[in-house]
Amino acid sequence: MREALEDAKEELKRVEHLFYVSLKYTRTVDMMRKLIERLISTFDYGMLSLLKCAQAKKKIKEIPSTPISKGELVKKIYNEPKIKEYIDMYLLLRKLMRMPYTKREEYRRHVTMTSQVGDEQVETHIDSLKEDYDKAIDFLSIVQETISSKK
């Protein structure tokens, strides 16, 4: 479980670099999508860490193989509103990566990726990615506290 947490922290470093360096100089939707992929990977490792902790405490027998079932199981085991909010955000990010998208104002400050998720139109821009990055940092701190207190 500690290894998964360390992997999540490494992915977060990559997200930080993509946000503060790559996206700053290359304001494209492709760069935004790479950043979203890294955020998803960060949440994957964080959830894996939580599930390994639950498995060590004999709350679950086995860890599911699909990301969606992992997210649902984490929400079920760790009944905290913050964790539920972050898992829902993770699931939305996964949907954003699968949906068709359009680009607007590339190479400018207000570069935007627009996706249709269900009947809702979701716009992703630099400021929303900053919020997602901050939420990923908070999620990992919650994961670290949870793992530390469960030992």
KEMI-623107 format. One line per 5 residues: their letters; for each residue x negated, y, z of C-alpha. Coordinates in pm, whole numbers, plus 50000, padded with zeros to 5 digits. Layout:
# residues N
a = X,Y,Z | ...
This chain:
# residues 151
mreal = 50000,50000,50000 | 49707,50235,50063 | 49568,50155,49717 | 49898,50255,49556 | 49896,50580,49755
edake = 49540,50654,49641 | 49643,50583,49281 | 49932,50826,49324 | 49693,51093,49452 | 49464,51037,49153
elkrv = 49759,51079,48916 | 49854,51398,49098 | 49504,51533,49035 | 49557,51467,48665 | 49894,51644,48680
ehlfy = 49726,51940,48846 | 49464,51958,48572 | 49726,51930,48300 | 49932,52205,48458 | 49662,52456,48549
vslky = 49419,52399,48261 | 49561,52213,47963 | 49910,52364,47964 | 49768,52711,48027 | 49567,52703,47705
trtvd = 49782,52468,47496 | 50141,52576,47543 | 50307,52294,47354 | 50593,52057,47424 | 50356,51764,47367
mmrkl = 50143,51884,47658 | 50457,51921,47871 | 50554,51563,47787 | 50209,51438,47892 | 50251,51622,48221
ierli = 50595,51463,48272 | 50445,51118,48200 | 50184,51176,48471 | 50452,51294,48715 | 50648,50975,48647
stfdy = 50335,50770,48707 | 50274,50956,49035 | 50624,50872,49155 | 50581,50509,49041 | 50274,50466,49259
gmlsl = 50439,50645,49552 | 50743,50419,49535 | 50520,50113,49505 | 50341,50223,49820 | 50672,50261,50007
lkcaq = 50792,49921,49887 | 50467,49751,49989 | 50506,49908,50332 | 50864,49776,50354 | 50745,49434,50240
akkki = 50474,49431,50508 | 50741,49512,50768 | 50956,49229,50630 | 51239,49463,50524 | 51230,49316,50173
keips = 51109,48984,50036 | 50983,49095,49696 | 50927,49412,49500 | 51147,49451,49190 | 50976,49469,48853
tpisk = 51179,49745,48684 | 51125,50112,48776 | 51496,50188,48813 | 51554,49899,49053 | 51246,50007,49250
gelvk = 51391,50356,49281 | 51731,50227,49391 | 51569,49997,49649 | 51357,50281,49790 | 51671,50495,49824
kiyne = 51844,50207,50003 | 51560,50124,50245 | 51447,50477,50328 | 51771,50654,50399 | 51631,51007,50400
pkike = 51788,51288,50196 | 51450,51417,50073 | 51344,51076,49942 | 51679,51032,49768 | 51640,51375,49606
yidmy = 51291,51291,49480 | 51396,50951,49345 | 51686,51115,49161 | 51439,51366,49013 | 51214,51076,48910
lllrk = 51504,50903,48735 | 51591,51228,48554 | 51230,51266,48437 | 51241,50911,48300 | 51561,50994,48110
lmrmp = 51402,51312,47972 | 51116,51109,47826 | 51353,50869,47648 | 51594,51126,47504 | 51543,51314,47177
ytkre = 51427,51671,47230 | 51384,52001,47054 | 51102,52252,47085 | 51135,52626,47132 | 50876,52904,47154
eyrrh = 50571,52683,47131 | 50233,52850,47192 | 50404,53116,47407 | 50464,53160,47777 | 50826,53048,47757
vtmts = 50768,52722,47572 | 51078,52507,47626 | 51171,52145,47568 | 51547,52093,47540 | 51696,51746,47586
qvgde = 52051,51616,47596 | 52102,51394,47904 | 52455,51260,47900 | 52682,51557,47849 | 52432,51798,48008
qveth = 52166,51994,47822 | 51841,52004,48021 | 51578,52269,47949 | 51226,52200,48068 | 50980,52488,48083
idslk = 50659,52577,48262 | 50833,52708,48574 | 51048,52395,48611 | 50737,52179,48570 | 50571,52377,48851
edydk = 50870,52298,49074 | 50845,51929,48980 | 50472,51933,49057 | 50541,52086,49400 | 50806,51822,49465
aidfl = 50559,51548,49374 | 50313,51689,49628 | 50586,51690,49893 | 50694,51337,49799 | 50341,51205,49844
sivqe = 50309,51374,50182 | 50635,51206,50289 | 50503,50872,50159 | 50180,50918,50354 | 50368,51007,50676
tissk = 50601,50710,50631 | 50316,50467,50578 | 50116,50608,50869 | 50410,50596,51110 | 50515,50243,51007
k = 50182,50086,51101
